[in-house]
Amino acid sequence: MAEVAQVLGISQPTVRAWIEAGVLKPRVSANPVRVDVLSLAAVKRALELLREHGHDRNLLIAVMRVLRDRAVLAGEGVREGFDDVTAGRLVPLSDVLDEIATTSRETKRSKSS
């Protein structure tokens, strides 16, 4: 626990709190509690990013947000979406909204008939 605190630059009670919050993942069946190295690396990168930008308050919530956002960006379809934008394959939002509105009006008309 002391090593994790030192690596992250936080206190041991903070490490315990982050384990309880699920930000740091404990290794299964480790006694005393040990932190999974991949979890530690992800949290360390998030902390470095936050501190690089001068963010040093409410770190638990900020780290949780960074990790959540990274998970979303790694999700299925996201990379393809960015690739579409980069390649210029775009559909104006107004066209999509018009299509949704038209479909919605047609659905309401068919239900009321």
ABEGO torsion letter per residue (X at the ends): XAAAAAAAGBBAAAAAAAAAAGABBBBBGBOBBBBBAAAAAAAAAAAAAAAAAGBABGAAAAAAAAAAAAAAAABBGAAAAAAAAAAGBBBBAAAAAAAAAAAAAAAAAAAAX
